[in-house]
Amino acid sequence: MSLLRFGRKRTSAPPAAPDRRQGPPNAFVPVEYAGLHPVSLNFNNQWQLTGLRFAEERNRLTLSLRWRCLRTLFRMARCFTHVTDAAGLPVGTMDHDIMNGSPRPVAWRPGDEGLEFHSLWLPEPKPATSAYFLRFGLYDPETNLRLPLTASTLPVTDHFTAATVQAGITPDSESVFCLQPAAAAPCRVRLGDAVELVGCSVTLLERVLWLRLRWVLSEVPRSQLMFFGHAVTAADPEREAVASFDQDMAVHGRGSWPRFEQDIVRSIPPTAPLPAFLRAGACTFPELSRLEIRESSFPSDPASRCFFIPVGAAKL
């Protein structure tokens, strides 16, 4: 069940600082939205969740969400919503496209907001001592890659791609996580015949590391490609990794001429030393055959088919 509302203020001569956050005059707002709690979750500077209500009422779970568009969009975002009980056992899902895909992503403009309502009937009456938990986030349905969170007032999990909340509990308004990744700086690493890394940035805050990669492919390869990244304390092909940044590049979901940024966020274990480099490269999947390094502006080891991205942790 979905009840959708989408509002945008438009005038022929907009004021100097237009406020497009409010809906149209006299807009009907259902009771399901009356108890939304203010939250602030930033999904990679594309979408912001500004209001949330997750409750259990008469053997039904209800979820109300208020979204705000942060920048011009070209692809659909889908919300995954995994509901579990207090023991962590799955209860159900309310997965959906934002606003059920209407309006389409290209129709949104920065500042536009949308309200949506979803519900899930429970299979049996709720025991008096039970509780329900929601783990949710956004992902690109074409690539199946999740959007990482740059900021959240809710607890985060799953490598900073999901937030959690308990039914009937008022969320905290204080930020629990905030990390803005640096823009990708130009670089050049040619891998195999068709893959080139043209931009890269590494942002480290305490023990959270955000890696941003900008890729250009001259053609879509036959095999799936995976980026491999090993956080290491020295530029050594044999050094033991303290954290893994491996992630599917999802090149077959990006069109005929893939040009894309890849964001990977990981925590460095509290007992591990801070890394100085990411030992990186690309390989086919599932064969795990590494692509040959033809050229690299980073230090590299052609024999091991890897290059070394400086992290800068040694400066901290």
C-alpha positions in Angstrom: 0.0 0.0 0.0 1.4 3.4 -1.0 -0.1 6.8 -0.5 1.9 9.4 -2.5 2.1 13.2 -2.3 4.5 15.3 -4.3 4.6 19.1 -4.2 6.6 21.8 -5.8 6.1 25.5 -5.6 6.4 27.3 -9.0 6.0 31.0 -9.9 6.6 32.9 -13.1 9.0 35.2 -11.3 10.6 33.3 -8.4 11.9 35.4 -5.5 15.6 35.7 -4.8 15.5 32.9 -2.3 12.5 30.7 -3.1 11.3 28.3 -0.5 10.3 25.1 -2.4 10.1 22.9 0.6 6.4 23.5 1.3 3.6 21.7 -0.6 0.9 23.5 -2.6 -1.6 25.7 -0.7 -4.4 23.8 1.1 -2.7 20.4 0.4 -4.3 17.4 1.9 -2.0 15.7 4.4 -3.2 12.3 5.6 -3.1 11.4 9.3 -0.3 8.9 8.7 2.1 11.9 8.2 1.1 13.8 11.3 3.6 12.1 13.6 6.7 12.2 11.4 9.8 12.6 13.4 12.5 15.0 12.1 15.6 13.1 10.9 18.5 13.9 8.6 19.9 11.2 6.4 22.0 12.2 3.4 22.4 9.5 0.7 25.5 10.5 -1.2 24.3 14.0 -1.7 21.4 12.8 -4.0 18.5 12.2 -1.6 17.9 13.4 2.0 15.4 11.8 4.3 14.0 14.6 6.5 11.0 12.9 8.2 10.3 9.3 9.4 7.6 7.4 11.3 7.9 3.7 11.9 5.2 2.2 14.1 3.2 -0.9 15.0 -0.5 -0.4 15.1 -3.2 -3.1 15.4 -1.1 -5.9 14.0 0.2 -3.7 11.2 3.6 -2.0 10.7 3.4 1.5 9.1 6.2 3.5 7.5 6.0 7.1 6.5 8.9 8.9 4.8 9.6 12.4 3.7 12.2 12.7 1.0 14.1 15.8 -0.4 15.9 15.9 -3.7 19.4 17.3 -3.3 20.6 17.4 -6.9 19.5 16.8 -10.5 18.8 13.1 -11.0 19.0 10.8 -14.0 18.4 7.3 -12.5 15.8 5.7 -10.3 16.5 5.1 -6.6 14.9 2.2 -4.9 14.4 1.9 -1.1 15.1 -1.4 0.6 13.2 -1.9 3.9 14.1 -5.0 5.8 11.9 -5.6 8.9 13.1 -8.0 11.7 12.0 -9.0 15.1 14.0 -8.6 18.3 15.8 -11.9 17.6 16.9 -10.6 14.2 14.6 -12.9 12.3 13.0 -11.5 9.1 9.4 -10.4 9.3 8.9 -8.9 5.9 9.8 -6.0 3.6 8.3 -2.8 2.2 10.7 -2.4 -0.7 9.7 0.3 -3.2 10.9 2.9 -5.7 10.9 6.4 -4.2 7.4 7.7 -4.7 6.8 4.4 -6.6 8.7 6.0 -9.5 6.1 8.8 -10.0 7.4 11.4 -10.7 10.3 10.0 -12.7 13.8 10.9 -11.5 14.3 13.5 -14.3 11.2 15.4 -13.0 12.8 16.1 -9.6 14.7 19.3 -9.0 16.9 20.2 -6.0 14.6 21.2 -3.1 11.6 19.1 -4.3 10.0 17.0 -1.6 7.8 14.0 -1.5 5.8 12.1 1.2 5.0 8.4 1.0 3.3 5.9 3.2 3.7 2.1 3.3 2.3 -0.6 5.5 3.0 -4.3 6.2 0.5 -6.6 7.9 2.0 -8.9 10.5 1.5 -12.6 10.1 0.2 -13.1 13.6 -0.7 -10.9 16.7 2.2 -9.2 18.3 3.4 -10.7 21.6 3.5 -8.2 24.4 7.3 -8.4 24.7 8.2 -8.3 21.0 9.7 -5.4 19.1 10.3 -4.7 15.4 13.3 -3.2 13.8 13.8 -1.6 10.4 17.0 -1.6 8.3 16.7 0.6 5.3 18.6 2.5 2.6 18.7 3.3 -1.1 20.1 1.5 -4.1 20.3 1.8 -7.9 18.1 -1.0 -9.3 20.1 -1.0 -12.6 23.4 -1.9 -10.8 22.1 -3.2 -7.5 24.7 -0.9 -5.8 23.7 0.9 -2.6 24.1 4.6 -2.1 26.4 5.3 0.9 25.3 7.7 3.6 27.4 10.8 4.0 25.5 11.8 7.2 22.9 10.3 9.5 21.0 10.9 12.7 20.2 7.2 12.9 22.5 4.4 13.7 24.2 3.1 10.5 25.3 -0.4 9.4 26.2 -2.4 6.3 29.3 -0.4 5.5 27.4 2.9 5.9 24.8 2.0 3.4 21.8 1.4 5.7 20.2 3.0 8.8 18.3 1.3 11.6 15.3 2.3 13.7 13.0 0.5 16.2 9.2 0.7 15.8 7.5 3.1 18.2 10.8 4.7 19.3 11.4 8.4 18.7 14.6 8.8 16.7 17.4 10.9 18.1 18.0 14.2 16.4 21.7 14.3 17.0 24.1 13.3 14.1 25.8 10.0 14.7 27.8 10.0 11.5 29.0 12.7 9.0 31.6 12.3 6.4 31.8 14.3 3.2 34.0 12.7 0.6 36.6 14.8 -1.3 36.1 15.3 -5.0 37.9 12.9 -7.3 41.3 14.3 -8.3 42.6 13.5 -11.8 44.8 10.4 -12.2 45.4 7.9 -14.9 45.5 4.1 -14.6 44.9 2.1 -17.7 43.8 -1.5 -17.0 43.5 -4.0 -19.8 42.2 -2.9 -23.2 39.1 -0.9 -22.2 39.2 0.2 -18.5 40.7 3.5 -17.3 40.7 5.1 -13.8 40.7 8.9 -14.4 39.9 10.2 -10.9 40.3 9.2 -7.3 40.0 10.5 -3.8 40.5 9.1 -0.3 38.8 10.7 2.6 39.7 9.4 6.1 37.9 10.5 9.3 38.9 8.8 12.5 38.7 5.1 11.3 36.2 5.5 8.5 37.7 5.6 5.0 35.7 6.8 1.9 37.2 5.9 -1.5 35.8 7.6 -4.6 36.8 6.3 -8.0 36.0 7.8 -11.4 36.0 5.2 -14.3 35.8 5.5 -18.1 35.3 2.3 -20.2 35.7 2.4 -23.9 33.5 -0.7 -24.2 31.5 -3.0 -22.0 33.6 -6.1 -21.3 32.2 -9.6 -21.7 32.9 -10.5 -18.1 31.7 -8.7 -14.9 34.4 -6.6 -13.4 35.2 -6.1 -9.7 37.4 -3.5 -8.1 39.7 -4.9 -5.5 41.2 -2.7 -2.8 43.3 -3.8 0.2 44.1 -1.3 3.0 47.8 -1.9 3.8 50.5 -0.2 5.8 53.1 -0.2 3.0 53.2 -0.3 -0.8 53.9 -4.0 -0.8 52.1 -6.6 -2.9 52.5 -9.2 -0.1 51.6 -7.1 2.9 48.6 -8.3 4.9 45.5 -6.2 4.5 43.8 -4.5 7.5 40.5 -4.0 5.6 38.9 -4.9 2.2 37.4 -2.4 -0.2 36.4 -5.0 -2.8 33.2 -4.1 -4.7 31.4 -5.0 -7.9 31.8 -2.3 -10.6 28.4 -3.3 -12.1 29.6 -2.2 -15.6 26.7 -4.1 -17.3 24.1 -1.9 -15.6 25.6 1.4 -16.8 24.8 1.6 -20.5 26.9 1.2 -23.7 29.6 3.7 -22.8 30.1 3.4 -19.0 31.3 6.7 -17.3 30.7 6.5 -13.6 31.9 7.2 -10.1 32.2 4.4 -7.6 32.0 5.1 -3.9 33.2 2.5 -1.3 33.1 3.2 2.5 34.7 1.0 5.1 35.7 1.0 8.7 39.2 0.2 9.8 39.1 -2.2 12.7 39.9 -0.5 16.0 42.8 -2.8 16.8 44.4 -2.5 13.3 47.1 0.0 12.3 45.9 2.9 10.1 46.7 2.1 6.5 49.1 4.1 4.3 48.0 2.7 1.0 45.2 1.0 -0.8 46.6 -1.9 -2.9 44.2 -1.7 -5.8 43.2 -3.0 -9.2 40.4 -4.6 -11.2 39.6 -8.2 -12.0 37.1 -10.3 -13.9 34.3 -11.9 -11.9 33.9 -14.7 -10.9 37.2 -15.8 -12.5 39.1 -13.3 -10.4 41.6 -12.8 -13.2 43.4 -9.4 -12.7 43.6 -6.9 -15.5 47.0 -6.0 -16.8 48.3 -2.5 -15.8 49.2 -0.7 -19.0 49.9 2.7 -17.4 49.7 4.1 -13.9 50.2 7.6 -12.3 50.3 5.8 -8.9 53.1 3.5 -7.8 52.4 0.1 -9.2 53.6 -3.5 -9.3 52.9 -4.7 -12.9 53.9 -8.3 -12.0 51.2 -8.5 -9.3 48.8 -6.3 -11.5 48.1 -3.9 -8.7 48.7 -0.2 -8.0 49.0 1.7 -4.7 46.7 4.7 -3.8 48.2 6.8 -1.0 45.8 7.1 2.0 47.7 9.7 3.9 47.0 8.1 7.3 50.6 8.4 8.2 50.1 12.2 8.3 47.5 12.0 11.0 
